[in-house]
């Protein structure tokens, strides 16, 4: 197997792990936000805002990690 092929394989595996981690993180975040909204409906707007900010931060870190995988795959 060539070194490039191993690099592509590792980048694909890394990208898959990144996406899995981000999806589990956002899923847990949304579940906790829905639980909090159900327990205290009067603060649902604040919880939703906090959830969206946290989800955006998770997505940002995910895109950064995916960019690193792409850069490493092309070297």
MIDOVEX-125455 format. One record per residue: residue number from 0; residue in three letters; x, y, z of N, C-alpha, C, O, CB in turn. Coordinates in pm, 1 decimal, always signed. Glycine has a CB too. Example, Ala and Ser with C-alpha at 12.3 -4.5 7.8 and 13.67 -1.06 7.14 Angstrom:
// residues 2
<atom nr="0" rest="Ala" n_x="+1319.0" n_y="-569.0" n_z="+780.0" ca_x="+1230.0" ca_y="-450.0" ca_z="+780.0" c_x="+1320.0" c_y="-330.0" c_z="+780.0" o_x="+1423.6" o_y="-331.9" o_z="+846.5" cb_x="+1130.8" cb_y="-447.3" cb_z="+904.6"/>
<atom nr="1" rest="Ser" n_x="+1285.0" n_y="-225.0" n_z="+708.0" ca_x="+1367.0" ca_y="-106.0" ca_z="+714.0" c_x="+1290.0" c_y="+3.0" c_z="+787.0" o_x="+1340.9" o_y="+113.8" o_z="+803.9" cb_x="+1408.4" cb_y="-59.8" cb_z="+572.5"/>
***
This chain:
// residues 75
<atom nr="0" rest="Unk" n_x="+83.5" n_y="-117.1" n_z="+0.0" ca_x="+0.0" ca_y="+0.0" ca_z="+0.0" c_x="+89.2" c_y="+125.0" c_z="+0.0" o_x="+187.2" o_y="+131.3" o_z="+74.1" cb_x="-95.7" cb_y="-1.0" cb_z="+121.7"/>
<atom nr="1" rest="Unk" n_x="+56.0" n_y="+221.2" n_z="-80.6" ca_x="+134.2" ca_y="+343.6" ca_z="-89.9" c_x="+112.7" c_y="+432.4" c_z="+32.4" o_x="+14.2" o_y="+418.2" o_z="+104.9" cb_x="+98.3" cb_y="+419.7" cb_z="-217.3"/>
<atom nr="2" rest="Unk" n_x="+205.1" n_y="+522.6" n_z="+53.3" ca_x="+192.2" ca_y="+616.3" ca_z="+165.3" c_x="+72.0" c_y="+708.6" c_z="+145.1" o_x="+4.8" o_y="+744.1" o_z="+241.9" cb_x="+321.1" cb_y="+699.6" cb_z="+181.2"/>
<atom nr="3" rest="Unk" n_x="+44.4" n_y="+747.7" n_z="+21.0" ca_x="-71.4" ca_y="+833.7" ca_z="-5.9" c_x="-201.1" c_y="+763.0" c_z="+27.9" o_x="-293.0" o_y="+824.1" o_z="+82.4" cb_x="-72.9" cb_y="+877.7" cb_z="-152.2"/>
<atom nr="4" rest="Unk" n_x="-209.3" n_y="+634.3" n_z="-3.9" ca_x="-330.8" ca_y="+558.3" ca_z="+23.3" c_x="-355.7" c_y="+548.1" c_z="+173.5" o_x="-469.7" o_y="+558.1" o_z="+218.9" cb_x="-321.5" cb_y="+418.2" cb_z="-38.6"/>
<atom nr="5" rest="Unk" n_x="-249.8" n_y="+528.5" n_z="+249.4" ca_x="-264.0" ca_y="+521.1" ca_z="+394.8" c_x="-306.5" c_y="+657.3" c_z="+449.6" o_x="-387.0" o_y="+664.3" o_z="+542.6" cb_x="-131.2" cb_y="+474.8" cb_z="+460.9"/>
<atom nr="6" rest="Unk" n_x="-253.4" n_y="+764.8" n_z="+393.0" ca_x="-293.0" ca_y="+899.7" ca_z="+434.8" c_x="-439.6" c_y="+926.1" c_z="+406.8" o_x="-509.8" o_y="+983.0" o_z="+490.3" cb_x="-207.6" cb_y="+1004.2" cb_z="+364.7"/>
<atom nr="7" rest="Unk" n_x="-486.5" n_y="+884.9" n_z="+289.0" ca_x="-627.8" ca_y="+902.6" ca_z="+255.8" c_x="-716.7" c_y="+820.6" c_z="+348.4" o_x="-821.8" o_y="+867.1" o_z="+392.4" cb_x="-653.7" cb_y="+863.5" cb_z="+110.2"/>
<atom nr="8" rest="Unk" n_x="-674.1" n_y="+700.1" n_z="+377.1" ca_x="-749.8" ca_y="+613.4" ca_z="+466.7" c_x="-757.1" c_y="+673.6" c_z="+607.1" o_x="-863.6" o_y="+675.9" o_z="+668.9" cb_x="-686.5" cb_y="+473.4" cb_z="+472.0"/>
<atom nr="9" rest="Unk" n_x="-644.7" n_y="+721.7" n_z="+656.2" ca_x="-641.6" ca_y="+781.5" ca_z="+789.8" c_x="-725.8" c_y="+908.5" c_z="+794.8" o_x="-794.9" o_y="+932.3" o_z="+893.9" cb_x="-497.1" cb_y="+812.5" cb_z="+831.3"/>
<atom nr="10" rest="Unk" n_x="-721.5" n_y="+990.1" n_z="+690.2" ca_x="-801.5" ca_y="+1112.9" ca_z="+686.9" c_x="-950.4" c_y="+1080.4" c_z="+683.5" o_x="-1030.0" o_y="+1147.1" o_z="+749.5" cb_x="-763.3" cb_y="+1198.9" cb_z="+565.2"/>
<atom nr="11" rest="Unk" n_x="-988.2" n_y="+978.8" n_z="+607.3" ca_x="-1128.6" ca_y="+937.7" ca_z="+603.4" c_x="-1175.1" c_y="+883.0" c_z="+736.6" o_x="-1286.1" o_y="+912.5" o_z="+781.2" cb_x="-1150.1" cb_y="+833.7" cb_z="+495.6"/>
<atom nr="12" rest="Unk" n_x="-1091.1" n_y="+803.8" n_z="+800.1" ca_x="-1124.9" ca_y="+749.1" ca_z="+931.7" c_x="-1137.0" c_y="+861.6" c_z="+1034.7" o_x="-1228.8" o_y="+862.5" o_z="+1116.8" cb_x="-1018.4" cb_y="+646.2" cb_z="+976.9"/>
<atom nr="13" rest="Unk" n_x="-1043.4" n_y="+956.2" n_z="+1029.2" ca_x="-1048.4" ca_y="+1070.1" ca_z="+1121.4" c_x="-1172.2" c_y="+1154.5" c_z="+1100.3" o_x="-1234.8" o_y="+1197.8" o_z="+1197.0" cb_x="-924.9" cb_y="+1156.4" cb_z="+1105.4"/>
<atom nr="14" rest="Unk" n_x="-1208.8" n_y="+1178.6" n_z="+975.3" ca_x="-1328.4" ca_y="+1256.9" ca_z="+945.4" c_x="-1453.6" c_y="+1187.0" c_z="+997.7" o_x="-1543.8" o_y="+1251.6" o_z="+1050.9" cb_x="-1340.3" cb_y="+1280.9" cb_z="+794.3"/>
<atom nr="15" rest="Unk" n_x="-1458.5" n_y="+1056.0" n_z="+982.4" ca_x="-1572.5" ca_y="+980.8" ca_z="+1035.0" c_x="-1583.7" c_y="+990.3" c_z="+1185.9" o_x="-1693.2" o_y="+1006.4" o_z="+1239.6" cb_x="-1562.1" cb_y="+836.2" cb_z="+994.4"/>
<atom nr="16" rest="Unk" n_x="-1470.9" n_y="+980.3" n_z="+1254.2" ca_x="-1472.3" ca_y="+992.8" ca_z="+1400.0" c_x="-1513.6" c_y="+1132.9" c_z="+1443.7" o_x="-1584.2" o_y="+1149.0" o_z="+1543.2" cb_x="-1334.8" cb_y="+958.8" cb_z="+1457.4"/>
<atom nr="17" rest="Unk" n_x="-1469.8" n_y="+1233.2" n_z="+1370.0" ca_x="-1506.4" ca_y="+1370.9" ca_z="+1402.4" c_x="-1657.1" c_y="+1390.0" c_z="+1389.8" o_x="-1720.4" o_y="+1448.8" o_z="+1477.6" cb_x="-1432.0" cb_y="+1469.9" cb_z="+1310.6"/>
<atom nr="18" rest="Unk" n_x="-1713.2" n_y="+1341.0" n_z="+1282.4" ca_x="-1856.9" ca_y="+1356.6" ca_z="+1260.4" c_x="-1936.2" c_y="+1280.1" c_z="+1365.9" o_x="-2037.1" o_y="+1329.9" o_z="+1415.7" cb_x="-1895.4" cb_y="+1308.3" cb_z="+1119.6"/>
<atom nr="19" rest="Unk" n_x="-1892.0" n_y="+1161.1" n_z="+1399.7" ca_x="-1960.0" ca_y="+1085.6" ca_z="+1505.6" c_x="-1955.7" c_y="+1158.9" c_z="+1639.0" o_x="-2057.2" o_y="+1168.4" o_z="+1708.1" cb_x="-1897.0" cb_y="+947.5" cb_z="+1520.8"/>
<atom nr="20" rest="Unk" n_x="-1840.4" n_y="+1210.2" n_z="+1675.2" ca_x="-1828.1" ca_y="+1282.4" ca_z="+1801.0" c_x="-1914.3" c_y="+1406.9" c_z="+1804.9" o_x="-1978.6" o_y="+1435.1" o_z="+1906.0" cb_x="-1684.9" cb_y="+1319.7" cb_z="+1825.0"/>
<atom nr="21" rest="Unk" n_x="-1916.2" n_y="+1481.4" n_z="+1695.6" ca_x="-1998.2" ca_y="+1602.5" ca_z="+1690.7" c_x="-2146.6" c_y="+1569.3" c_z="+1696.6" o_x="-2223.1" o_y="+1638.4" o_z="+1764.0" cb_x="-1967.7" cb_y="+1682.2" cb_z="+1564.1"/>
<atom nr="22" rest="Unk" n_x="-2187.4" n_y="+1465.3" n_z="+1627.5" ca_x="-2330.2" ca_y="+1430.2" ca_z="+1629.0" c_x="-2374.4" c_y="+1382.0" c_z="+1766.5" o_x="-2484.2" o_y="+1415.1" o_z="+1811.2" cb_x="-2359.6" cb_y="+1322.3" cb_z="+1524.5"/>
<atom nr="23" rest="Unk" n_x="-2290.8" n_y="+1304.6" n_z="+1833.6" ca_x="-2325.9" ca_y="+1263.8" ca_z="+1970.1" c_x="-2330.1" c_y="+1384.0" c_z="+2063.9" o_x="-2418.2" o_y="+1393.1" o_z="+2149.3" cb_x="-2225.8" cb_y="+1159.8" cb_z="+2022.5"/>
<atom nr="24" rest="Unk" n_x="-2235.5" n_y="+1475.7" n_z="+2048.2" ca_x="-2232.4" ca_y="+1594.0" ca_z="+2133.3" c_x="-2353.8" c_y="+1682.2" c_z="+2113.8" o_x="-2413.6" o_y="+1727.6" o_z="+2211.3" cb_x="-2107.8" cb_y="+1673.3" cb_z="+2107.0"/>
<atom nr="25" rest="Unk" n_x="-2391.1" n_y="+1707.2" n_z="+1989.2" ca_x="-2508.4" ca_y="+1790.3" ca_z="+1962.0" c_x="-2635.6" c_y="+1718.3" c_z="+2004.6" o_x="-2729.7" o_y="+1782.6" o_z="+2051.1" cb_x="-2515.6" cb_y="+1827.1" cb_z="+1812.5"/>
<atom nr="26" rest="Unk" n_x="-2640.2" n_y="+1587.3" n_z="+1989.8" ca_x="-2756.6" ca_y="+1510.7" ca_z="+2035.0" c_x="-2775.2" c_y="+1519.7" c_z="+2185.5" o_x="-2886.8" o_y="+1539.0" o_z="+2233.6" cb_x="-2743.2" cb_y="+1365.2" cb_z="+1993.8"/>
<atom nr="27" rest="Unk" n_x="-2666.5" n_y="+1505.8" n_z="+2259.7" ca_x="-2675.4" ca_y="+1518.6" ca_z="+2405.8" c_x="-2713.6" c_y="+1660.4" c_z="+2445.7" o_x="-2789.4" o_y="+1680.6" o_z="+2540.6" cb_x="-2542.0" cb_y="+1479.5" cb_z="+2471.7"/>
<atom nr="28" rest="Unk" n_x="-2661.6" n_y="+1757.5" n_z="+2373.8" ca_x="-2693.5" ca_y="+1897.4" ca_z="+2400.3" c_x="-2842.2" c_y="+1924.5" c_z="+2377.9" o_x="-2907.0" o_y="+1988.0" o_z="+2461.1" cb_x="-2608.7" cb_y="+1989.4" cb_z="+2311.2"/>
<atom nr="29" rest="Unk" n_x="-2895.6" n_y="+1877.3" n_z="+2267.3" ca_x="-3037.0" ca_y="+1898.4" ca_z="+2237.0" c_x="-3126.2" c_y="+1825.1" c_z="+2336.2" o_x="-3229.8" o_y="+1877.8" o_z="+2376.9" cb_x="-3068.4" cb_y="+1852.3" cb_z="+2094.8"/>
<atom nr="30" rest="Unk" n_x="-3087.2" n_y="+1704.5" n_z="+2375.5" ca_x="-3167.4" ca_y="+1630.2" ca_z="+2473.5" c_x="-3171.6" c_y="+1703.2" c_z="+2607.9" o_x="-3276.5" o_y="+1710.7" o_z="+2671.9" cb_x="-3110.8" cb_y="+1488.0" cb_z="+2492.4"/>
<atom nr="31" rest="Unk" n_x="-3057.2" n_y="+1756.7" n_z="+2649.9" ca_x="-3054.2" ca_y="+1830.0" ca_z="+2776.4" c_x="-3136.1" c_y="+1958.8" c_z="+2767.0" o_x="-3203.3" o_y="+1996.8" o_z="+2862.9" cb_x="-2909.4" cb_y="+1862.2" cb_z="+2816.1"/>
<atom nr="32" rest="Unk" n_x="-3130.6" n_y="+2025.9" n_z="+2651.7" ca_x="-3208.1" ca_y="+2148.6" ca_z="+2634.1" c_x="-3357.9" c_y="+2119.9" c_z="+2634.2" o_x="-3435.1" o_y="+2195.6" o_z="+2693.2" cb_x="-3168.2" cb_y="+2218.4" cb_z="+2504.0"/>
<atom nr="33" rest="Unk" n_x="-3399.3" n_y="+2013.1" n_z="+2569.9" ca_x="-3541.2" ca_y="+1978.5" ca_z="+2569.3" c_x="-3588.9" c_y="+1938.2" c_z="+2708.8" o_x="-3701.0" o_y="+1969.8" o_z="+2748.6" cb_x="-3567.9" cb_y="+1865.2" cb_z="+2469.9"/>
<atom nr="34" rest="Unk" n_x="-3503.5" n_y="+1868.8" n_z="+2781.5" ca_x="-3537.2" ca_y="+1831.6" ca_z="+2919.4" c_x="-3552.3" c_y="+1955.8" c_z="+3006.4" o_x="-3645.7" o_y="+1965.5" o_z="+3085.9" cb_x="-3429.4" cb_y="+1738.3" cb_z="+2978.3"/>
<atom nr="35" rest="Unk" n_x="-3460.2" n_y="+2050.7" n_z="+2991.1" ca_x="-3467.3" ca_y="+2173.9" ca_z="+3069.4" c_x="-3590.2" c_y="+2255.4" c_z="+3031.3" o_x="-3654.3" o_y="+2314.2" o_z="+3118.3" cb_x="-3340.4" cb_y="+2257.4" cb_z="+3049.6"/>
<atom nr="36" rest="Unk" n_x="-3623.9" n_y="+2259.7" n_z="+2903.0" ca_x="-3742.6" ca_y="+2333.2" ca_z="+2859.6" c_x="-3870.2" c_y="+2268.2" c_z="+2911.6" o_x="-3966.6" o_y="+2337.1" o_z="+2944.9" cb_x="-3746.9" cb_y="+2341.7" cb_z="+2707.2"/>
<atom nr="37" rest="Unk" n_x="-3870.3" n_y="+2137.6" n_z="+2918.4" ca_x="-3987.3" ca_y="+2067.0" ca_z="+2971.0" c_x="-4004.9" c_y="+2087.7" c_z="+3120.2" o_x="-4117.5" o_y="+2094.8" o_z="+3169.3" cb_x="-3976.6" cb_y="+1919.4" cb_z="+2941.4"/>
<atom nr="38" rest="Unk" n_x="-3894.8" n_y="+2097.2" n_z="+3192.4" ca_x="-3903.1" ca_y="+2115.7" ca_z="+3337.5" c_x="-3937.2" c_y="+2259.7" c_z="+3375.8" o_x="-4009.9" o_y="+2283.4" o_z="+3472.3" cb_x="-3771.8" cb_y="+2075.2" cb_z="+3402.4"/>
<atom nr="39" rest="Unk" n_x="-3884.0" n_y="+2355.4" n_z="+3299.7" ca_x="-3910.7" ca_y="+2496.7" ca_z="+3327.8" c_x="-3944.2" c_y="+2568.5" c_z="+3197.3" o_x="-3856.1" o_y="+2627.2" o_z="+3134.6" cb_x="-3788.6" cb_y="+2563.9" cb_z="+3397.9"/>
<atom nr="40" rest="Unk" n_x="-4069.5" n_y="+2564.2" n_z="+3156.5" ca_x="-4107.9" ca_y="+2624.1" ca_z="+3027.2" c_x="-4085.6" c_y="+2775.4" c_z="+3021.4" o_x="-4072.6" o_y="+2831.0" o_z="+2912.4" cb_x="-4253.7" cb_y="+2594.5" cb_z="+2998.5"/>
<atom nr="41" rest="Unk" n_x="-4081.1" n_y="+2841.7" n_z="+3134.8" ca_x="-4065.2" ca_y="+2987.4" ca_z="+3132.8" c_x="-3926.2" c_y="+3032.4" c_z="+3089.4" o_x="-3909.2" o_y="+3147.8" o_z="+3050.1" cb_x="-4095.0" cb_y="+3043.5" cb_z="+3268.9"/>
<atom nr="42" rest="Unk" n_x="-3827.3" n_y="+2945.2" n_z="+3095.5" ca_x="-3692.2" ca_y="+2981.0" ca_z="+3052.3" c_x="-3654.0" c_y="+2912.1" c_z="+2921.1" o_x="-3535.8" o_y="+2901.6" o_z="+2888.3" cb_x="-3591.4" cb_y="+2945.0" cb_z="+3160.9"/>
<atom nr="43" rest="Unk" n_x="-3753.0" n_y="+2865.8" n_z="+2847.4" ca_x="-3726.7" ca_y="+2791.7" ca_z="+2723.5" c_x="-3650.8" c_y="+2876.4" c_z="+2622.0" o_x="-3564.4" o_y="+2824.7" o_z="+2551.1" cb_x="-3857.8" cb_y="+2743.1" cb_z="+2662.3"/>
<atom nr="44" rest="Unk" n_x="-3681.7" n_y="+3005.5" n_z="+2614.1" ca_x="-3612.7" ca_y="+3092.5" ca_z="+2519.1" c_x="-3464.6" c_y="+3106.6" c_z="+2550.4" o_x="-3381.0" o_y="+3103.6" o_z="+2460.1" cb_x="-3677.2" cb_y="+3228.8" cb_z="+2517.5"/>
<atom nr="45" rest="Unk" n_x="-3432.1" n_y="+3121.9" n_z="+2677.7" ca_x="-3292.1" ca_y="+3133.5" ca_z="+2717.4" c_x="-3217.1" c_y="+3002.7" c_z="+2694.6" o_x="-3101.6" o_y="+3002.7" o_z="+2652.1" cb_x="-3281.7" cb_y="+3174.8" cb_z="+2864.1"/>
<atom nr="46" rest="Unk" n_x="-3283.3" n_y="+2892.7" n_z="+2722.8" ca_x="-3220.6" ca_y="+2761.6" ca_z="+2702.1" c_x="-3195.3" c_y="+2738.2" c_z="+2553.8" o_x="-3090.2" o_y="+2687.3" o_z="+2515.1" cb_x="-3309.2" cb_y="+2648.7" cb_z="+2759.8"/>
<atom nr="47" rest="Unk" n_x="-3292.8" n_y="+2775.9" n_z="+2471.2" ca_x="-3277.9" ca_y="+2757.8" ca_z="+2326.4" c_x="-3160.8" c_y="+2841.2" c_z="+2272.9" o_x="-3082.9" o_y="+2793.9" o_z="+2190.1" cb_x="-3408.7" cb_y="+2796.5" cb_z="+2253.5"/>
<atom nr="48" rest="Unk" n_x="-3149.3" n_y="+2965.0" n_z="+2320.7" ca_x="-3038.9" ca_y="+3050.3" ca_z="+2277.4" c_x="-2904.7" c_y="+2990.4" c_z="+2317.6" o_x="-2811.8" o_y="+2986.3" o_z="+2237.0" cb_x="-3053.6" cb_y="+3190.9" cb_z="+2336.3"/>
<atom nr="49" rest="Unk" n_x="-2894.4" n_y="+2944.7" n_z="+2440.1" ca_x="-2770.1" ca_y="+2882.9" ca_z="+2486.7" c_x="-2738.1" c_y="+2756.6" c_z="+2407.9" o_x="-2622.2" o_y="+2729.7" o_z="+2376.4" cb_x="-2779.6" cb_y="+2850.2" cb_z="+2635.8"/>
<atom nr="50" rest="Unk" n_x="-2842.2" n_y="+2679.1" n_z="+2376.2" ca_x="-2822.1" ca_y="+2556.2" ca_z="+2300.1" c_x="-2769.9" c_y="+2587.9" c_z="+2160.2" o_x="-2679.4" o_y="+2520.2" o_z="+2111.4" cb_x="-2953.3" cb_y="+2475.9" cb_z="+2291.5"/>
<atom nr="51" rest="Unk" n_x="-2825.2" n_y="+2689.2" n_z="+2095.6" ca_x="-2781.4" ca_y="+2724.4" ca_z="+1961.0" c_x="-2637.9" c_y="+2774.7" c_z="+1960.3" o_x="-2561.9" o_y="+2743.4" o_z="+1868.6" cb_x="-2873.4" cb_y="+2829.5" cb_z="+1901.4"/>
<atom nr="52" rest="Unk" n_x="-2599.9" n_y="+2851.6" n_z="+2060.5" ca_x="-2462.1" ca_y="+2900.2" ca_z="+2069.0" c_x="-2366.5" c_y="+2782.7" c_z="+2089.4" o_x="-2262.2" o_y="+2775.1" o_z="+2024.4" cb_x="-2447.2" cb_y="+3003.0" cb_z="+2184.3"/>
<atom nr="53" rest="Unk" n_x="-2402.0" n_y="+2692.0" n_z="+2179.1" ca_x="-2316.0" ca_y="+2575.5" ca_z="+2203.7" c_x="-2307.9" c_y="+2486.3" c_z="+2080.5" o_x="-2200.6" o_y="+2434.6" o_z="+2049.3" cb_x="-2368.1" cb_y="+2494.6" cb_z="+2323.5"/>
<atom nr="54" rest="Unk" n_x="-2418.9" n_y="+2467.4" n_z="+2010.0" ca_x="-2417.8" ca_y="+2385.7" ca_z="+1888.7" c_x="-2330.9" c_y="+2450.3" c_z="+1780.9" o_x="-2261.4" o_y="+2380.2" o_z="+1707.3" cb_x="-2561.0" cb_y="+2365.2" cb_z="+1836.3"/>
<atom nr="55" rest="Unk" n_x="-2334.5" n_y="+2582.7" n_z="+1771.2" ca_x="-2250.6" ca_y="+2652.0" ca_z="+1673.7" c_x="-2102.7" c_y="+2634.8" c_z="+1707.3" o_x="-2020.3" o_y="+2618.5" o_z="+1617.4" cb_x="-2286.8" cb_y="+2801.0" cb_z="+1668.3"/>
<atom nr="56" rest="Unk" n_x="-2068.8" n_y="+2638.3" n_z="+1835.3" ca_x="-1929.8" ca_y="+2617.0" ca_z="+1875.2" c_x="-1884.7" c_y="+2474.5" c_z="+1843.1" o_x="-1771.6" o_y="+2454.0" o_z="+1799.0" cb_x="-1912.4" cb_y="+2645.5" cb_z="+2024.9"/>
<atom nr="57" rest="Unk" n_x="-1971.1" n_y="+2377.3" n_z="+1864.8" ca_x="-1938.3" ca_y="+2238.7" ca_z="+1831.8" c_x="-1918.1" c_y="+2224.5" c_z="+1680.8" o_x="-1824.0" o_y="+2158.9" o_z="+1636.0" cb_x="-2049.9" cb_y="+2142.7" cb_z="+1881.2"/>
<atom nr="58" rest="Unk" n_x="-2007.4" n_y="+2286.6" n_z="+1602.8" ca_x="-1994.5" ca_y="+2279.5" ca_z="+1457.0" c_x="-1866.4" c_y="+2346.1" c_z="+1409.5" o_x="-1801.3" o_y="+2296.7" o_z="+1317.4" cb_x="-2115.1" cb_y="+2344.7" cb_z="+1389.6"/>
<atom nr="59" rest="Unk" n_x="-1829.6" n_y="+2457.3" n_z="+1471.1" ca_x="-1706.2" ca_y="+2525.5" ca_z="+1433.2" c_x="-1584.1" c_y="+2438.9" c_z="+1457.1" o_x="-1495.4" o_y="+2430.7" o_z="+1372.2" cb_x="-1692.5" cb_y="+2655.2" cb_z="+1509.7"/>
<atom nr="60" rest="Unk" n_x="-1579.6" n_y="+2374.7" n_z="+1572.3" ca_x="-1467.3" ca_y="+2285.5" ca_z="+1602.6" c_x="-1466.9" c_y="+2166.0" c_z="+1506.9" o_x="-1360.6" o_y="+2118.4" o_z="+1467.2" cb_x="-1474.6" cb_y="+2236.7" cb_z="+1749.5"/>
<atom nr="61" rest="Unk" n_x="-1584.9" n_y="+2118.2" n_z="+1470.4" ca_x="-1595.6" ca_y="+2006.2" ca_z="+1377.1" c_x="-1542.2" c_y="+2044.0" c_z="+1239.5" o_x="-1466.3" o_y="+1968.3" o_z="+1179.1" cb_x="-1741.0" cb_y="+1959.7" cb_z="+1366.0"/>
<atom nr="62" rest="Unk" n_x="-1581.8" n_y="+2161.1" n_z="+1190.0" ca_x="-1533.4" ca_y="+2204.5" ca_z="+1059.0" c_x="-1382.8" c_y="+2226.8" c_z="+1059.9" o_x="-1315.3" o_y="+2196.4" o_z="+961.6" cb_x="-1604.5" cb_y="+2332.2" cb_z="+1016.0"/>
<atom nr="63" rest="Unk" n_x="-1329.7" n_y="+2279.4" n_z="+1169.3" ca_x="-1185.9" ca_y="+2299.2" ca_z="+1180.6" c_x="-1113.6" c_y="+2164.8" c_z="+1174.9" o_x="-1013.6" o_y="+2151.1" o_z="+1104.4" cb_x="-1151.5" cb_y="+2373.5" cb_z="+1311.2"/>
<atom nr="64" rest="Unk" n_x="-1163.5" n_y="+2066.1" n_z="+1248.3" ca_x="-1100.9" ca_y="+1933.5" ca_z="+1248.7" c_x="-1112.2" c_y="+1866.7" c_z="+1111.9" o_x="-1019.0" o_y="+1799.2" o_z="+1068.2" cb_x="-1165.2" cb_y="+1844.4" cb_z="+1356.1"/>
<atom nr="65" rest="Unk" n_x="-1225.4" n_y="+1884.8" n_z="+1043.9" ca_x="-1239.2" ca_y="+1828.6" ca_z="+909.6" c_x="-1142.9" c_y="+1895.3" c_z="+812.1" o_x="-1087.6" o_y="+1828.8" o_z="+724.4" cb_x="-1383.2" cb_y="+1843.9" cb_z="+859.9"/>
<atom nr="66" rest="Unk" n_x="-1122.8" n_y="+2024.0" n_z="+826.4" ca_x="-1025.2" ca_y="+2093.8" ca_z="+741.6" c_x="-884.5" c_y="+2039.3" c_z="+763.9" o_x="-807.7" o_y="+2023.7" o_z="+669.0" cb_x="-1028.0" cb_y="+2245.2" cb_z="+769.6"/>
<atom nr="67" rest="Unk" n_x="-851.4" n_y="+2010.6" n_z="+888.5" ca_x="-720.9" ca_y="+1951.9" ca_z="+917.2" c_x="-708.3" c_y="+1814.2" c_z="+851.6" o_x="-602.8" o_y="+1781.7" o_z="+797.2" cb_x="-699.1" cb_y="+1941.0" cb_z="+1069.3"/>
<atom nr="68" rest="Unk" n_x="-813.2" n_y="+1733.6" n_z="+855.8" ca_x="-810.5" ca_y="+1602.1" ca_z="+789.3" c_x="-790.6" c_y="+1617.0" c_z="+638.9" o_x="-714.9" o_y="+1541.0" o_z="+578.5" cb_x="-940.6" cb_y="+1524.6" cb_z="+817.4"/>
<atom nr="69" rest="Unk" n_x="-857.2" n_y="+1713.2" n_z="+579.0" ca_x="-842.3" ca_y="+1733.9" ca_z="+435.3" c_x="-700.8" c_y="+1779.3" c_z="+402.1" o_x="-641.0" o_y="+1731.9" o_z="+305.6" cb_x="-944.3" cb_y="+1836.7" cb_z="+384.7"/>
<atom nr="70" rest="Unk" n_x="-647.8" n_y="+1870.6" n_z="+481.6" ca_x="-511.6" ca_y="+1919.2" ca_z="+457.7" c_x="-410.9" c_y="+1805.4" c_z="+470.2" o_x="-320.2" o_y="+1793.4" o_z="+387.9" cb_x="-476.3" cb_y="+2032.3" cb_z="+556.3"/>
<atom nr="71" rest="Unk" n_x="-426.4" n_y="+1722.0" n_z="+572.4" ca_x="-334.9" ca_y="+1609.3" ca_z="+591.0" c_x="-348.0" c_y="+1506.8" c_z="+479.9" o_x="-249.8" o_y="+1441.9" o_z="+443.8" cb_x="-360.2" cb_y="+1542.8" cb_z="+724.9"/>
<atom nr="72" rest="Unk" n_x="-467.2" n_y="+1491.4" n_z="+425.3" ca_x="-487.6" ca_y="+1393.0" ca_z="+318.5" c_x="-422.8" c_y="+1438.8" c_z="+188.1" o_x="-384.5" o_y="+1356.2" o_z="+105.2" cb_x="-637.5" cb_y="+1368.1" cb_z="+296.7"/>
<atom nr="73" rest="Unk" n_x="-410.6" n_y="+1568.9" n_z="+170.0" ca_x="-355.6" ca_y="+1618.1" ca_z="+42.8" c_x="-204.3" c_y="+1633.4" c_z="+45.3" o_x="-145.2" o_y="+1667.9" o_z="-57.0" cb_x="-418.3" cb_y="+1750.8" cb_z="+7.7"/>
<atom nr="74" rest="Unk" n_x="-140.2" n_y="+1609.2" n_z="+157.9" ca_x="+5.7" ca_y="+1622.0" ca_z="+165.5" c_x="+73.9" c_y="+1496.1" c_z="+117.3" o_x="+196.8" o_y="+1488.9" o_z="+116.6" cb_x="+49.7" cb_y="+1653.3" cb_z="+307.9"/>
***
